[in-house]
Every structure is written in C-alpha cells, then in structure tokens.
Amino acid sequence: MAAALEVRGRTPSQIRLRRRFLRWVPVGAGDRVLEVGCGTGVVVRDLAALVGRRGRVSAVDTSATLLARARSLSRGAPGGRIVFRRADGSRLPFGDGRFDVALAITVILHVEDPLRVVKEMTRVTRPGGRVGLQDQDFGLIGATHPDRELTAKIFDGVAARIYAEPHSGRRLGALLRASGLADVKMIADVYQDTTLTQFSRNFLGRRAENAVRFGIVDAPTAERWLDGFNALRAEGNFVLTMQYFGAAGVKPAPGRR
Ligand SMILES: C[S@@+](CC[C@H](N)C(=O)[O-])C[C@H]1O[C@@H](n2cnc3c(N)ncnc32)[C@H](O)[C@@H]1O
C-alpha cells in the first residue's frame, strides 16, 4: 500500500491533477491546513511547500504503518511545519475552528460514514475557511481493450464490492452541502495514460487480482485480460483514463448559511 501510494504520487499526470486541485481550493501561503487520510504524505509534502514557512500542515491517518512512512518521507521537506497524528477522520482530535483549510484526497471513497467525516472536517475549520475533497469516480474509467464486456464486468464488479459508493466522486459537492458548507464549487479532472505507467499497471493488476478473489472471473481469464493491455501497449494503442472530481466549500459564519 505504501509503495503504491508513492508510485501514484510520482506519476506525472497524478502530480498535475493533485496540484491543480490544491491551487483551485485554494491553499495559499501562511495557511494552517489539515489533511485527513494522509497515507504516506504525498499531499502533505505538496501542502508544506504551498503554505510556506509561515504556514503549518497537520495530517491524520488511521494507519500507524502509513504514518511512520509519512514521517520518515517528510523529514526535511521544504516549507511549513508538518505534524502527524494517528486519528480517525470521524473523531478529529482538534478544537473547533483550528484550520484555514481541511482536505481529504482520495479518502472519502474509503470511509464508512463520509458525512460524519466531512462534518468533523467542517467543525475544525474556521468560519470563512475552506473544506476540499478530491476523489476518483469509478463509474468513469476509459480503457481500450479488445474485450469490452469483460473489461466492464471486472471494473464495475470489483468497484461495487470494494466501495460503498463507487460513484462517490460526482457526489462530493452534495456531501459538502449536506455538511453545511456554502459556495460549493466542483472541478472535474482526468488521469490519462497512453504508456501503461507503473501506477496504471498496479491499478489493473489489483483489479485483476480482486476480480479472481471475488469470483467475478477465473484466474486464466484475469491473466488474458491483463495480456490484452500489454498487447495494446506493444502496439502503441494503450489508453487508460480515470475521472477525478474535486469539490470545495466555505464554512459560513455562525448564524449564516
Ligand atoms: C488512498 S489513501 C490516500 C492517501 C493520500 N491522501 C494520498 O492521496 O496519497 C487513503 C488513506 O485514507 C486513510 N483512511 C481511511 N479511512 C480513514 C479514516 N476514517 N480516518 C482517517 N484516515 C482514513 C487510509 O489509511 C489511507 O492512508
């Protein structure tokens, strides 16, 4: 998991869409920022550079292993001070109004009760501050493959078993409104790959493994499916796109909505 997050973090199309989202929220110099579900700290290191020496980044995750990795990878990272804490996004160990910005990036898709987490993020954000979410939407994957039916069966079947709401990306704006945020805006972006990057390889490999694990296809069929992508790459015809959505809203002043 840690290695896969770092591979994704280094993939150029992912760097572009992550940084575009952070500027769009926006996160700026001097901000006190919270990231919920920081993993190995890919976003945290970008945030520290964005907020600069006057700013501060707090980051929480439920996984002690990932936090240990995040701490070691962020040592000496340029920019604002970074503080990691082990905590669940649905019970944040911070007082009300502590942050200018609270973010969750590719996390909401994985949590049991997204509304509870976003309400907590809103609580710890100051009035006038921003709450921002970014997620993939697993209903919107574009892939070239000779067997379109099998591809849809694997993508849709695995996503339905792994995530409570595979289409969570497109619903992020509604989630922010339900949490009491105002001026909610949305941005769509896309991960695109025509070279079969290591990140795409990992993603397709995990989908194939899970399709076998959940009994959606047998092992030889999963192998054949992966071979189809390798053949396309050899011909120069590989294409994989994944839709991402971002949403951001402003915490209203008390008594206003
Ligand atoms: C896909 S990773 C994203 C990591 C990082 N935001 C990034 O984009 O590289 C999802 C992370 O959310 C964490 N997570 C899941 N549920 C959580 C919760 N309820 N509270 C805090 N972290 C959570 C997981 O441990 C994992 O590190």
PDBQT file of the ligand as one rigid body, heavy atoms in Angstrom, charges set to zero:
ROOT
HETATM    1  C1  LIG A 301      -5.914   6.076  -0.926  1.00  0.00    +0.000 C 
HETATM    2  S1  LIG A 301      -5.155   6.608   0.543  1.00  0.00    +0.000 S 
HETATM    3  C2  LIG A 301      -4.874   8.334   0.216  1.00  0.00    +0.000 C 
HETATM    4  C3  LIG A 301      -3.619   8.879   0.840  1.00  0.00    +0.000 C 
HETATM    5  C4  LIG A 301      -3.277  10.338   0.469  1.00  0.00    +0.000 C 
HETATM    6  N1  LIG A 301      -4.372  11.238   0.727  1.00  0.00    +0.000 N 
HETATM    7  C5  LIG A 301      -2.859  10.423  -0.988  1.00  0.00    +0.000 C 
HETATM    8  O1  LIG A 301      -3.632  10.947  -1.806  1.00  0.00    +0.000 OA
HETATM    9  O2  LIG A 301      -1.772   9.922  -1.299  1.00  0.00    +0.000 OA
HETATM   10  C6  LIG A 301      -6.470   6.636   1.728  1.00  0.00    +0.000 C 
HETATM   11  C7  LIG A 301      -5.972   6.861   3.149  1.00  0.00    +0.000 C 
HETATM   12  O3  LIG A 301      -7.073   7.148   4.000  1.00  0.00    +0.000 OA
HETATM   13  C8  LIG A 301      -6.835   6.524   5.248  1.00  0.00    +0.000 C 
HETATM   14  N2  LIG A 301      -8.140   6.393   5.916  1.00  0.00    +0.000 N 
HETATM   15  C9  LIG A 301      -9.174   5.580   5.596  1.00  0.00    +0.000 A 
HETATM   16  N3  LIG A 301     -10.212   5.765   6.429  1.00  0.00    +0.000 NA
HETATM   17  C10 LIG A 301      -9.832   6.746   7.291  1.00  0.00    +0.000 A 
HETATM   18  C11 LIG A 301     -10.476   7.408   8.384  1.00  0.00    +0.000 A 
HETATM   19  N4  LIG A 301     -11.711   7.083   8.759  1.00  0.00    +0.000 N 
HETATM   20  N5  LIG A 301      -9.791   8.362   9.032  1.00  0.00    +0.000 NA
HETATM   21  C12 LIG A 301      -8.519   8.707   8.685  1.00  0.00    +0.000 A 
HETATM   22  N6  LIG A 301      -7.869   8.111   7.659  1.00  0.00    +0.000 NA
HETATM   23  C13 LIG A 301      -8.512   7.150   6.966  1.00  0.00    +0.000 A 
HETATM   24  C14 LIG A 301      -6.160   5.205   4.887  1.00  0.00    +0.000 C 
HETATM   25  O4  LIG A 301      -5.450   4.664   5.971  1.00  0.00    +0.000 OA
HETATM   26  C15 LIG A 301      -5.261   5.661   3.740  1.00  0.00    +0.000 C 
HETATM   27  O5  LIG A 301      -3.995   6.061   4.202  1.00  0.00    +0.000 OA
ENDROOT
TORSDOF 0
